[in-house]
Structures are given as structure tokens and as C-alpha cells.
Amino acid sequence: MPRYNDRYANTRLYVGHLASRTRSRDLEHFFSKYGRVRDVDMKRDYAFVVSVSSFLLIVVAPLLNPINF
């Protein structure tokens, strides 16, 4: 059982190895082609993209690995 309640666990996608020039709006624009994006949480060289539905994780994510941003 998780230590905390993660209500976005089924709709959050990890995006790694991002270029330093990548911005959250770039990721939002890219992933919005596949569904509505709720949030983009940028870190140093990775991000979490939170979608409204799990479609992004189940169908789209396997097709996009690897793509360079």
C-alpha cells in the first residue's frame, strides 16, 4: 500500500532525459494531441505529465518510447 494517497497514479506519465531547453508548455503542447493534459510537473531533466484519462498511459506511452524532445 502506498505511503500517501496518489489520486493521479493512473494518469501520470514519467518523461525522462529531457533536453535543458524543454519547457512545460512544450510537453503540454505535444501530449495534448493525445488527450487533455491536466498538469505538467517539470523537474531538472525529467517531468511528470498528468492526463485527464489513462489513455495516455495505456495506449500512447508505449508508442512514444523513445522520442527526443
PQR file of N, CA, C, O and H, with PARSE charges and radii, in Angstrom:
ATOM      1  N   MET A   1       0.846  -1.179   0.000 -0.4000 1.5000
ATOM      2  CA  MET A   1       0.000   0.000   0.000 -0.0000 2.0000
ATOM      3  C   MET A   1       0.893   1.245   0.000  0.5500 1.7000
ATOM      4  O   MET A   1       1.875   1.297   0.740 -0.5500 1.4000
ATOM      5  N   PRO A   2       0.561   2.250  -0.826 -0.5600 1.5000
ATOM      6  CA  PRO A   2       1.376   3.462  -0.865  0.2800 2.0000
ATOM      7  C   PRO A   2       1.341   4.213   0.464  0.5500 1.7000
ATOM      8  O   PRO A   2       0.382   4.129   1.230 -0.5500 1.4000
ATOM      9  N   ARG A   3       2.417   4.947   0.704 -0.4000 1.5000
ATOM     10  CA  ARG A   3       2.502   5.729   1.940 -0.0000 2.0000
ATOM     11  C   ARG A   3       1.617   6.962   1.896  0.5500 1.7000
ATOM     12  O   ARG A   3       1.359   7.574   2.932 -0.5500 1.4000
ATOM     13  H   ARG A   3       3.197   5.015   0.081  0.4000 1.0000
ATOM     14  N   TYR A   4       1.159   7.325   0.735 -0.4000 1.5000
ATOM     15  CA  TYR A   4       0.309   8.502   0.590 -0.0000 2.0000
ATOM     16  C   TYR A   4      -0.743   8.232  -0.472  0.5500 1.7000
ATOM     17  O   TYR A   4      -0.598   7.315  -1.281 -0.5500 1.4000
ATOM     18  H   TYR A   4       1.369   6.828  -0.106  0.4000 1.0000
ATOM     19  N   ASN A   5      -1.783   9.017  -0.467 -0.4000 1.5000
ATOM     20  CA  ASN A   5      -2.866   8.860  -1.431 -0.0000 2.0000
ATOM     21  C   ASN A   5      -2.491   9.593  -2.716  0.5500 1.7000
ATOM     22  O   ASN A   5      -2.405  10.821  -2.726 -0.5500 1.4000
ATOM     23  H   ASN A   5      -1.901   9.761   0.190  0.4000 1.0000
ATOM     24  N   ASP A   6      -2.269   8.858  -3.787 -0.4000 1.5000
ATOM     25  CA  ASP A   6      -1.892   9.452  -5.071 -0.0000 2.0000
ATOM     26  C   ASP A   6      -3.054   9.316  -6.036  0.5500 1.7000
ATOM     27  O   ASP A   6      -3.190   8.301  -6.720 -0.5500 1.4000
ATOM     28  H   ASP A   6      -2.338   7.860  -3.780  0.4000 1.0000
ATOM     29  N   ARG A   7      -3.878  10.324  -6.088 -0.4000 1.5000
ATOM     30  CA  ARG A   7      -5.081  10.238  -6.914 -0.0000 2.0000
ATOM     31  C   ARG A   7      -4.791  10.297  -8.401  0.5500 1.7000
ATOM     32  O   ARG A   7      -5.679  10.002  -9.201 -0.5500 1.4000
ATOM     33  H   ARG A   7      -3.768  11.148  -5.532  0.4000 1.0000
ATOM     34  N   TYR A   8      -3.578  10.669  -8.808 -0.4000 1.5000
ATOM     35  CA  TYR A   8      -3.237  10.740 -10.229 -0.0000 2.0000
ATOM     36  C   TYR A   8      -2.334   9.594 -10.675  0.5500 1.7000
ATOM     37  O   TYR A   8      -1.752   9.662 -11.758 -0.5500 1.4000
ATOM     38  H   TYR A   8      -2.857  10.909  -8.158  0.4000 1.0000
ATOM     39  N   ALA A   9      -2.206   8.559  -9.877 -0.4000 1.5000
ATOM     40  CA  ALA A   9      -1.295   7.459 -10.190 -0.0000 2.0000
ATOM     41  C   ALA A   9      -1.619   6.791 -11.523  0.5500 1.7000
ATOM     42  O   ALA A   9      -0.704   6.366 -12.229 -0.5500 1.4000
ATOM     43  H   ALA A   9      -2.679   8.503  -8.998  0.4000 1.0000
ATOM     44  N   ASN A  10      -2.879   6.689 -11.880 -0.4000 1.5000
ATOM     45  CA  ASN A  10      -3.270   6.021 -13.115 -0.0000 2.0000
ATOM     46  C   ASN A  10      -3.222   6.925 -14.337  0.5500 1.7000
ATOM     47  O   ASN A  10      -3.438   6.464 -15.458 -0.5500 1.4000
ATOM     48  H   ASN A  10      -3.622   7.034 -11.307  0.4000 1.0000
ATOM     49  N   THR A  11      -2.944   8.195 -14.135 -0.4000 1.5000
ATOM     50  CA  THR A  11      -2.940   9.125 -15.266 -0.0000 2.0000
ATOM     51  C   THR A  11      -1.639   9.922 -15.364  0.5500 1.7000
ATOM     52  O   THR A  11      -1.549  10.858 -16.158 -0.5500 1.4000
ATOM     53  H   THR A  11      -2.769   8.569 -13.225  0.4000 1.0000
ATOM     54  N   ARG A  12      -0.639   9.563 -14.573 -0.4000 1.5000
ATOM     55  CA  ARG A  12       0.627  10.296 -14.570 -0.0000 2.0000
ATOM     56  C   ARG A  12       1.680   9.535 -15.365  0.5500 1.7000
ATOM     57  O   ARG A  12       1.896   8.341 -15.153 -0.5500 1.4000
ATOM     58  H   ARG A  12      -0.713   8.802 -13.928  0.4000 1.0000
ATOM     59  N   LEU A  13       2.330  10.243 -16.281 -0.4000 1.5000
ATOM     60  CA  LEU A  13       3.336   9.652 -17.158 -0.0000 2.0000
ATOM     61  C   LEU A  13       4.694  10.285 -16.880  0.5500 1.7000
ATOM     62  O   LEU A  13       4.827  11.509 -16.882 -0.5500 1.4000
ATOM     63  H   LEU A  13       2.155  11.212 -16.453  0.4000 1.0000
ATOM     64  N   TYR A  14       5.692   9.453 -16.644 -0.4000 1.5000
ATOM     65  CA  TYR A  14       7.058   9.926 -16.454 -0.0000 2.0000
ATOM     66  C   TYR A  14       7.695  10.148 -17.820  0.5500 1.7000
ATOM     67  O   TYR A  14       7.627   9.276 -18.686 -0.5500 1.4000
ATOM     68  H   TYR A  14       5.583   8.459 -16.643  0.4000 1.0000
ATOM     69  N   VAL A  15       8.312  11.310 -18.020 -0.4000 1.5000
ATOM     70  CA  VAL A  15       9.027  11.637 -19.254 -0.0000 2.0000
ATOM     71  C   VAL A  15      10.452  11.977 -18.844  0.5500 1.7000
ATOM     72  O   VAL A  15      10.682  12.974 -18.160 -0.5500 1.4000
ATOM     73  H   VAL A  15       8.367  12.019 -17.316  0.4000 1.0000
ATOM     74  N   GLY A  16      11.408  11.155 -19.257 -0.4000 1.5000
ATOM     75  CA  GLY A  16      12.775  11.329 -18.799 -0.0000 2.0000
ATOM     76  C   GLY A  16      13.738  11.775 -19.868  0.5500 1.7000
ATOM     77  O   GLY A  16      13.408  11.802 -21.054 -0.5500 1.4000
ATOM     78  H   GLY A  16      11.221  10.345 -19.813  0.4000 1.0000
ATOM     79  N   HIS A  17      14.938  12.128 -19.435 -0.4000 1.5000
ATOM     80  CA  HIS A  17      16.048  12.541 -20.300 -0.0000 2.0000
ATOM     81  C   HIS A  17      15.664  13.716 -21.200  0.5500 1.7000
ATOM     82  O   HIS A  17      15.903  13.685 -22.408 -0.5500 1.4000
ATOM     83  H   HIS A  17      15.206  12.106 -18.472  0.4000 1.0000
ATOM     84  N   LEU A  18      15.072  14.742 -20.611 -0.4000 1.5000
ATOM     85  CA  LEU A  18      14.662  15.916 -21.373 -0.0000 2.0000
ATOM     86  C   LEU A  18      15.856  16.838 -21.622  0.5500 1.7000
ATOM     87  O   LEU A  18      16.760  16.948 -20.792 -0.5500 1.4000
ATOM     88  H   LEU A  18      14.878  14.767 -19.630  0.4000 1.0000
ATOM     89  N   ALA A  19      15.841  17.482 -22.756 -0.4000 1.5000
ATOM     90  CA  ALA A  19      16.863  18.480 -23.064 -0.0000 2.0000
ATOM     91  C   ALA A  19      16.681  19.675 -22.128  0.5500 1.7000
ATOM     92  O   ALA A  19      15.573  19.937 -21.660 -0.5500 1.4000
ATOM     93  H   ALA A  19      15.107  17.393 -23.430  0.4000 1.0000
ATOM     94  N   SER A  20      17.743  20.379 -21.863 -0.4000 1.5000
ATOM     95  CA  SER A  20      17.677  21.512 -20.936 -0.0000 2.0000
ATOM     96  C   SER A  20      16.784  22.642 -21.448  0.5500 1.7000
ATOM     97  O   SER A  20      16.294  23.449 -20.658 -0.5500 1.4000
ATOM     98  H   SER A  20      18.643  20.166 -22.243  0.4000 1.0000
ATOM     99  N   ARG A  21      16.575  22.702 -22.729 -0.4000 1.5000
ATOM    100  CA  ARG A  21      15.738  23.759 -23.301 -0.0000 2.0000
ATOM    101  C   ARG A  21      14.244  23.403 -23.340  0.5500 1.7000
ATOM    102  O   ARG A  21      13.423  24.232 -23.734 -0.5500 1.4000
ATOM    103  H   ARG A  21      16.974  22.047 -23.371  0.4000 1.0000
ATOM    104  N   THR A  22      13.890  22.190 -22.939 -0.4000 1.5000
ATOM    105  CA  THR A  22      12.490  21.760 -22.935 -0.0000 2.0000
ATOM    106  C   THR A  22      11.725  22.488 -21.844  0.5500 1.7000
ATOM    107  O   THR A  22      12.186  22.573 -20.706 -0.5500 1.4000
ATOM    108  H   THR A  22      14.557  21.516 -22.619  0.4000 1.0000
ATOM    109  N   ARG A  23      10.576  23.003 -22.185 -0.4000 1.5000
ATOM    110  CA  ARG A  23       9.720  23.735 -21.245 -0.0000 2.0000
ATOM    111  C   ARG A  23       8.422  22.960 -21.033  0.5500 1.7000
ATOM    112  O   ARG A  23       8.067  22.101 -21.839 -0.5500 1.4000
ATOM    113  H   ARG A  23      10.202  22.933 -23.110  0.4000 1.0000
ATOM    114  N   SER A  24       7.724  23.265 -19.957 -0.4000 1.5000
ATOM    115  CA  SER A  24       6.469  22.567 -19.661 -0.0000 2.0000
ATOM    116  C   SER A  24       5.438  22.783 -20.758  0.5500 1.7000
ATOM    117  O   SER A  24       4.660  21.878 -21.060 -0.5500 1.4000
ATOM    118  H   SER A  24       8.013  23.963 -19.302  0.4000 1.0000
ATOM    119  N   ARG A  25       5.421  23.958 -21.354 -0.4000 1.5000
ATOM    120  CA  ARG A  25       4.462  24.218 -22.435 -0.0000 2.0000
ATOM    121  C   ARG A  25       4.766  23.366 -23.672  0.5500 1.7000
ATOM    122  O   ARG A  25       3.853  23.026 -24.425 -0.5500 1.4000
ATOM    123  H   ARG A  25       6.053  24.693 -21.109  0.4000 1.0000
ATOM    124  N   ASP A  26       6.042  23.019 -23.890 -0.4000 1.5000
ATOM    125  CA  ASP A  26       6.394  22.127 -24.997 -0.0000 2.0000
ATOM    126  C   ASP A  26       5.786  20.744 -24.790  0.5500 1.7000
ATOM    127  O   ASP A  26       5.221  20.158 -25.713 -0.5500 1.4000
ATOM    128  H   ASP A  26       6.784  23.295 -23.279  0.4000 1.0000
ATOM    129  N   LEU A  27       5.909  20.230 -23.570 -0.4000 1.5000
ATOM    130  CA  LEU A  27       5.338  18.924 -23.257 -0.0000 2.0000
ATOM    131  C   LEU A  27       3.820  18.958 -23.307  0.5500 1.7000
ATOM    132  O   LEU A  27       3.186  18.035 -23.818 -0.5500 1.4000
ATOM    133  H   LEU A  27       6.369  20.705 -22.820  0.4000 1.0000
ATOM    134  N   GLU A  28       3.243  20.022 -22.774 -0.4000 1.5000
ATOM    135  CA  GLU A  28       1.786  20.149 -22.795 -0.0000 2.0000
ATOM    136  C   GLU A  28       1.276  20.184 -24.230  0.5500 1.7000
ATOM    137  O   GLU A  28       0.286  19.527 -24.551 -0.5500 1.4000
ATOM    138  H   GLU A  28       3.759  20.772 -22.359  0.4000 1.0000
ATOM    139  N   HIS A  29       1.928  20.930 -25.081 -0.4000 1.5000
ATOM    140  CA  HIS A  29       1.524  21.017 -26.485 -0.0000 2.0000
ATOM    141  C   HIS A  29       1.646  19.653 -27.167  0.5500 1.7000
ATOM    142  O   HIS A  29       0.750  19.240 -27.902 -0.5500 1.4000
ATOM    143  H   HIS A  29       2.733  21.465 -24.821  0.4000 1.0000
ATOM    144  N   PHE A  30       2.759  18.957 -26.920 -0.4000 1.5000
ATOM    145  CA  PHE A  30       2.982  17.663 -27.552 -0.0000 2.0000
ATOM    146  C   PHE A  30       1.942  16.639 -27.104  0.5500 1.7000
ATOM    147  O   PHE A  30       1.331  15.976 -27.943 -0.5500 1.4000
ATOM    148  H   PHE A  30       3.487  19.292 -26.323  0.4000 1.0000
ATOM    149  N   PHE A  31       1.734  16.500 -25.807 -0.4000 1.5000
ATOM    150  CA  PHE A  31       0.833  15.473 -25.294 -0.0000 2.0000
ATOM    151  C   PHE A  31      -0.639  15.833 -25.449  0.5500 1.7000
ATOM    152  O   PHE A  31      -1.487  14.944 -25.377 -0.5500 1.4000
ATOM    153  H   PHE A  31       2.230  17.038 -25.125  0.4000 1.0000
ATOM    154  N   SER A  32      -0.966  17.082 -25.655 -0.4000 1.5000
ATOM    155  CA  SER A  32      -2.371  17.462 -25.854 -0.0000 2.0000
ATOM    156  C   SER A  32      -2.934  16.905 -27.155  0.5500 1.7000
ATOM    157  O   SER A  32      -4.150  16.895 -27.341 -0.5500 1.4000
ATOM    158  H   SER A  32      -0.276  17.804 -25.713  0.4000 1.0000
ATOM    159  N   LYS A  33      -2.078  16.446 -28.053 -0.4000 1.5000
ATOM    160  CA  LYS A  33      -2.550  15.785 -29.274 -0.0000 2.0000
ATOM    161  C   LYS A  33      -3.252  14.472 -28.952  0.5500 1.7000
ATOM    162  O   LYS A  33      -4.080  13.997 -29.730 -0.5500 1.4000
ATOM    163  H   LYS A  33      -1.089  16.455 -27.902  0.4000 1.0000
ATOM    164  N   TYR A  34      -2.921  13.888 -27.805 -0.4000 1.5000
ATOM    165  CA  TYR A  34      -3.416  12.569 -27.441 -0.0000 2.0000
ATOM    166  C   TYR A  34      -4.478  12.602 -26.352  0.5500 1.7000
ATOM    167  O   TYR A  34      -4.998  11.557 -25.963 -0.5500 1.4000
ATOM    168  H   TYR A  34      -2.248  14.274 -27.173  0.4000 1.0000
ATOM    169  N   GLY A  35      -4.801  13.771 -25.865 -0.4000 1.5000
ATOM    170  CA  GLY A  35      -5.804  13.905 -24.813 -0.0000 2.0000
ATOM    171  C   GLY A  35      -5.538  15.150 -23.992  0.5500 1.7000
ATOM    172  O   GLY A  35      -4.496  15.793 -24.123 -0.5500 1.4000
ATOM    173  H   GLY A  35      -4.379  14.621 -26.182  0.4000 1.0000
ATOM    174  N   ARG A  36      -6.494  15.475 -23.148 -0.4000 1.5000
ATOM    175  CA  ARG A  36      -6.381  16.682 -22.336 -0.0000 2.0000
ATOM    176  C   ARG A  36      -5.339  16.500 -21.232  0.5500 1.7000
ATOM    177  O   ARG A  36      -5.366  15.515 -20.494 -0.5500 1.4000
ATOM    178  H   ARG A  36      -7.340  14.953 -23.041  0.4000 1.0000
ATOM    179  N   VAL A  37      -4.434  17.448 -21.134 -0.4000 1.5000
ATOM    180  CA  VAL A  37      -3.372  17.416 -20.127 -0.0000 2.0000
ATOM    181  C   VAL A  37      -3.823  18.224 -18.919  0.5500 1.7000
ATOM    182  O   VAL A  37      -4.191  19.393 -19.041 -0.5500 1.4000
ATOM    183  H   VAL A  37      -4.412  18.248 -21.734  0.4000 1.0000
ATOM    184  N   ARG A  38      -3.793  17.598 -17.766 -0.4000 1.5000
ATOM    185  CA  ARG A  38      -4.201  18.264 -16.527 -0.0000 2.0000
ATOM    186  C   ARG A  38      -3.063  19.107 -15.955  0.5500 1.7000
ATOM    187  O   ARG A  38      -3.289  20.218 -15.474 -0.5500 1.4000
ATOM    188  H   ARG A  38      -3.494  16.649 -17.666  0.4000 1.0000
ATOM    189  N   ASP A  39      -1.821  18.567 -16.010 -0.4000 1.5000
ATOM    190  CA  ASP A  39      -0.697  19.262 -15.397 -0.0000 2.0000
ATOM    191  C   ASP A  39       0.610  18.724 -15.959  0.5500 1.7000
ATOM    192  O   ASP A  39       0.684  17.574 -16.391 -0.5500 1.4000
ATOM    193  H   ASP A  39      -1.638  17.665 -16.401  0.4000 1.0000
ATOM    194  N   VAL A  40       1.639  19.563 -15.949 -0.4000 1.5000
ATOM    195  CA  VAL A  40       2.998  19.148 -16.279 -0.0000 2.0000
ATOM    196  C   VAL A  40       3.884  19.607 -15.132  0.5500 1.7000
ATOM    197  O   VAL A  40       3.991  20.802 -14.854 -0.5500 1.4000
ATOM    198  H   VAL A  40       1.579  20.497 -15.598  0.4000 1.0000
ATOM    199  N   ASP A  41       4.511  18.652 -14.475 -0.4000 1.5000
ATOM    200  CA  ASP A  41       5.375  18.939 -13.334 -0.0000 2.0000
ATOM    201  C   ASP A  41       6.823  18.730 -13.776  0.5500 1.7000
ATOM    202  O   ASP A  41       7.306  17.600 -13.828 -0.5500 1.4000
ATOM    203  H   ASP A  41       4.424  17.681 -14.701  0.4000 1.0000
ATOM    204  N   MET A  42       7.508  19.828 -14.092 -0.4000 1.5000
ATOM    205  CA  MET A  42       8.884  19.779 -14.581 -0.0000 2.0000
ATOM    206  C   MET A  42       9.861  19.672 -13.412  0.5500 1.7000
ATOM    207  O   MET A  42       9.716  20.339 -12.387 -0.5500 1.4000
ATOM    208  H   MET A  42       7.115  20.747 -14.050  0.4000 1.0000
ATOM    209  N   LYS A  43      10.845  18.824 -13.600 -0.4000 1.5000
ATOM    210  CA  LYS A  43      11.962  18.715 -12.670 -0.0000 2.0000
ATOM    211  C   LYS A  43      13.210  19.136 -13.441  0.5500 1.7000
ATOM    212  O   LYS A  43      13.101  19.917 -14.386 -0.5500 1.4000
ATOM    213  H   LYS A  43      10.963  18.283 -14.433  0.4000 1.0000
ATOM    214  N   ARG A  44      14.350  18.661 -13.084 -0.4000 1.5000
ATOM    215  CA  ARG A  44      15.593  19.073 -13.745 -0.0000 2.0000
ATOM    216  C   ARG A  44      15.670  18.566 -15.186  0.5500 1.7000
ATOM    217  O   ARG A  44      15.642  19.364 -16.122 -0.5500 1.4000
ATOM    218  H   ARG A  44      14.438  18.026 -12.316  0.4000 1.0000
ATOM    219  N   ASP A  45      15.765  17.265 -15.370 -0.4000 1.5000
ATOM    220  CA  ASP A  45      15.843  16.708 -16.726 -0.0000 2.0000
ATOM    221  C   ASP A  45      14.751  15.665 -16.968  0.5500 1.7000
ATOM    222  O   ASP A  45      14.876  14.805 -17.840 -0.5500 1.4000
ATOM    223  H   ASP A  45      15.787  16.616 -14.609  0.4000 1.0000
ATOM    224  N   TYR A  46      13.689  15.759 -16.188 -0.4000 1.5000
ATOM    225  CA  TYR A  46      12.541  14.882 -16.377 -0.0000 2.0000
ATOM    226  C   TYR A  46      11.276  15.627 -15.971  0.5500 1.7000
ATOM    227  O   TYR A  46      11.334  16.710 -15.389 -0.5500 1.4000
ATOM    228  H   TYR A  46      13.587  16.458 -15.480  0.4000 1.0000
ATOM    229  N   ALA A  47      10.131  15.027 -16.288 -0.4000 1.5000
ATOM    230  CA  ALA A  47       8.857  15.654 -15.959 -0.0000 2.0000
ATOM    231  C   ALA A  47       7.803  14.577 -15.742  0.5500 1.7000
ATOM    232  O   ALA A  47       7.974  13.428 -16.151 -0.5500 1.4000
ATOM    233  H   ALA A  47      10.084  14.147 -16.761  0.4000 1.0000
ATOM    234  N   PHE A  48       6.725  14.962 -15.101 -0.4000 1.5000
ATOM    235  CA  PHE A  48       5.541  14.130 -14.986 -0.0000 2.0000
ATOM    236  C   PHE A  48       4.418  14.861 -15.719  0.5500 1.7000
ATOM    237  O   PHE A  48       4.123  16.022 -15.435 -0.5500 1.4000
ATOM    238  H   PHE A  48       6.586  15.895 -14.769  0.4000 1.0000
ATOM    239  N   VAL A  49       3.805  14.161 -16.661 -0.4000 1.5000
ATOM    240  CA  VAL A  49       2.667  14.711 -17.393 -0.0000 2.0000
ATOM    241  C   VAL A  49       1.424  14.017 -16.850  0.5500 1.7000
ATOM    242  O   VAL A  49       1.324  12.791 -16.886 -0.5500 1.4000
ATOM    243  H   VAL A  49       4.045  13.218 -16.891  0.4000 1.0000
ATOM    244  N   VAL A  50       0.488  14.801 -16.352 -0.4000 1.5000
ATOM    245  CA  VAL A  50      -0.744  14.252 -15.789 -0.0000 2.0000
ATOM    246  C   VAL A  50      -1.864  14.498 -16.778  0.5500 1.7000
ATOM    247  O   VAL A  50      -2.140  15.633 -17.166 -0.5500 1.4000
ATOM    248  H   VAL A  50       0.570  15.797 -16.323  0.4000 1.0000
ATOM    249  N   SER A  51      -2.501  13.412 -17.176 -0.4000 1.5000
ATOM    250  CA  SER A  51      -3.574  13.459 -18.156 -0.0000 2.0000
ATOM    251  C   SER A  51      -4.922  13.332 -17.450  0.5500 1.7000
ATOM    252  O   SER A  51      -4.993  12.912 -16.295 -0.5500 1.4000
ATOM    253  H   SER A  51      -2.277  12.490 -16.861  0.4000 1.0000
ATOM    254  N   VAL A  52      -5.976  13.694 -18.150 -0.4000 1.5000
ATOM    255  CA  VAL A  52      -7.318  13.554 -17.603 -0.0000 2.0000
ATOM    256  C   VAL A  52      -7.741  12.088 -17.600  0.5500 1.7000
ATOM    257  O   VAL A  52      -8.463  11.655 -16.702 -0.5500 1.4000
ATOM    258  H   VAL A  52      -5.919  14.035 -19.088  0.4000 1.0000
ATOM    259  N   SER A  53      -7.297  11.320 -18.596 -0.4000 1.5000
ATOM    260  CA  SER A  53      -7.663   9.904 -18.669 -0.0000 2.0000
ATOM    261  C   SER A  53      -6.417   9.033 -18.735  0.5500 1.7000
ATOM    262  O   SER A  53      -5.318   9.530 -18.981 -0.5500 1.4000
ATOM    263  H   SER A  53      -6.710  11.671 -19.325  0.4000 1.0000
ATOM    264  N   SER A  54      -6.588   7.745 -18.517 -0.4000 1.5000
ATOM    265  CA  SER A  54      -5.463   6.811 -18.555 -0.0000 2.0000
ATOM    266  C   SER A  54      -5.090   6.410 -19.982  0.5500 1.7000
ATOM    267  O   SER A  54      -4.158   5.626 -20.165 -0.5500 1.4000
ATOM    268  H   SER A  54      -7.480   7.342 -18.317  0.4000 1.0000
ATOM    269  N   PHE A  55      -5.779   6.918 -20.986 -0.4000 1.5000
ATOM    270  CA  PHE A  55      -5.479   6.625 -22.392 -0.0000 2.0000
ATOM    271  C   PHE A  55      -4.023   6.933 -22.714  0.5500 1.7000
ATOM    272  O   PHE A  55      -3.371   6.180 -23.437 -0.5500 1.4000
ATOM    273  H   PHE A  55      -6.536   7.555 -20.837  0.4000 1.0000
ATOM    274  N   LEU A  56      -3.521   8.022 -22.186 -0.4000 1.5000
ATOM    275  CA  LEU A  56      -2.135   8.435 -22.431 -0.0000 2.0000
ATOM    276  C   LEU A  56      -1.150   7.358 -21.973  0.5500 1.7000
ATOM    277  O   LEU A  56      -0.172   7.076 -22.665 -0.5500 1.4000
ATOM    278  H   LEU A  56      -4.051   8.634 -21.599  0.4000 1.0000
ATOM    279  N   LEU A  57      -1.402   6.763 -20.821 -0.4000 1.5000
ATOM    280  CA  LEU A  57      -0.502   5.734 -20.296 -0.0000 2.0000
ATOM    281  C   LEU A  57      -0.670   4.392 -20.994  0.5500 1.7000
ATOM    282  O   LEU A  57       0.318   3.726 -21.301 -0.5500 1.4000
ATOM    283  H   LEU A  57      -2.196   6.992 -20.258  0.4000 1.0000
ATOM    284  N   ILE A  58      -1.886   3.996 -21.242 -0.4000 1.5000
ATOM    285  CA  ILE A  58      -2.154   2.653 -21.749 -0.0000 2.0000
ATOM    286  C   ILE A  58      -1.845   2.521 -23.236  0.5500 1.7000
ATOM    287  O   ILE A  58      -1.250   1.528 -23.655 -0.5500 1.4000
ATOM    288  H   ILE A  58      -2.689   4.537 -20.993  0.4000 1.0000
ATOM    289  N   VAL A  59      -2.237   3.500 -24.032 -0.4000 1.5000
ATOM    290  CA  VAL A  59      -2.129   3.388 -25.484 -0.0000 2.0000
ATOM    291  C   VAL A  59      -0.961   4.185 -26.058  0.5500 1.7000
ATOM    292  O   VAL A  59      -0.202   3.663 -26.875 -0.5500 1.4000
ATOM    293  H   VAL A  59      -2.720   4.306 -23.692  0.4000 1.0000
ATOM    294  N   VAL A  60      -0.811   5.415 -25.651 -0.4000 1.5000
ATOM    295  CA  VAL A  60       0.133   6.327 -26.289 -0.0000 2.0000
ATOM    296  C   VAL A  60       1.570   6.138 -25.806  0.5500 1.7000
ATOM    297  O   VAL A  60       2.489   6.103 -26.624 -0.5500 1.4000
ATOM    298  H   VAL A  60      -1.427   5.839 -24.987  0.4000 1.0000
ATOM    299  N   ALA A  61       1.779   6.020 -24.523 -0.4000 1.5000
ATOM    300  CA  ALA A  61       3.140   5.956 -23.973 -0.0000 2.0000
ATOM    301  C   ALA A  61       4.004   4.861 -24.598  0.5500 1.7000
ATOM    302  O   ALA A  61       5.151   5.140 -24.946 -0.5500 1.4000
ATOM    303  H   ALA A  61       1.033   6.049 -23.858  0.4000 1.0000
ATOM    304  N   PRO A  62       3.516   3.643 -24.757 -0.5600 1.5000
ATOM    305  CA  PRO A  62       4.373   2.620 -25.382  0.2800 2.0000
ATOM    306  C   PRO A  62       4.769   2.962 -26.821  0.5500 1.7000
ATOM    307  O   PRO A  62       5.824   2.535 -27.288 -0.5500 1.4000
ATOM    308  N   LEU A  63       3.951   3.709 -27.508 -0.4000 1.5000
ATOM    309  CA  LEU A  63       4.258   4.080 -28.889 -0.0000 2.0000
ATOM    310  C   LEU A  63       5.300   5.192 -28.987  0.5500 1.7000
ATOM    311  O   LEU A  63       5.965   5.334 -30.013 -0.5500 1.4000
ATOM    312  H   LEU A  63       3.093   4.056 -27.128  0.4000 1.0000
ATOM    313  N   LEU A  64       5.438   5.970 -27.933 -0.4000 1.5000
ATOM    314  CA  LEU A  64       6.330   7.139 -27.954 -0.0000 2.0000
ATOM    315  C   LEU A  64       7.720   6.860 -27.411  0.5500 1.7000
ATOM    316  O   LEU A  64       8.548   7.771 -27.384 -0.5500 1.4000
ATOM    317  H   LEU A  64       4.898   5.854 -27.100  0.4000 1.0000
ATOM    318  N   ASN A  65       8.001   5.681 -26.991 -0.4000 1.5000
ATOM    319  CA  ASN A  65       9.279   5.378 -26.359 -0.0000 2.0000
ATOM    320  C   ASN A  65      10.268   4.818 -27.374  0.5500 1.7000
ATOM    321  O   ASN A  65       9.978   3.756 -27.924 -0.5500 1.4000
ATOM    322  H   ASN A  65       7.328   4.941 -27.013  0.4000 1.0000
ATOM    323  N   PRO A  66      11.384   5.421 -27.665 -0.5600 1.5000
ATOM    324  CA  PRO A  66      11.882   6.730 -27.253  0.2800 2.0000
ATOM    325  C   PRO A  66      11.634   7.789 -28.342  0.5500 1.7000
ATOM    326  O   PRO A  66      11.705   7.497 -29.536 -0.5500 1.4000
ATOM    327  N   ILE A  67      11.353   8.983 -27.917 -0.4000 1.5000
ATOM    328  CA  ILE A  67      11.250  10.156 -28.795 -0.0000 2.0000
ATOM    329  C   ILE A  67      12.065  11.265 -28.147  0.5500 1.7000
ATOM    330  O   ILE A  67      12.010  11.448 -26.931 -0.5500 1.4000
ATOM    331  H   ILE A  67      11.296   9.220 -26.947  0.4000 1.0000
ATOM    332  N   ASN A  68      12.808  11.993 -28.939 -0.4000 1.5000
ATOM    333  CA  ASN A  68      13.624  13.080 -28.401 -0.0000 2.0000
ATOM    334  C   ASN A  68      12.855  14.390 -28.431  0.5500 1.7000
ATOM    335  O   ASN A  68      12.214  14.730 -29.426 -0.5500 1.4000
ATOM    336  H   ASN A  68      12.853  11.844 -29.927  0.4000 1.0000
ATOM    337  N   PHE A  69      12.930  15.130 -27.305 -0.4000 1.5000
ATOM    338  CA  PHE A  69      12.326  16.462 -27.225 -0.0000 2.0000
ATOM    339  C   PHE A  69      13.409  17.491 -27.338  0.5500 1.7000
ATOM    340  O   PHE A  69      13.129  18.689 -27.296 -0.5500 1.4000
ATOM    341  H   PHE A  69      13.450  14.854 -26.497  0.4000 1.0000
TER
END
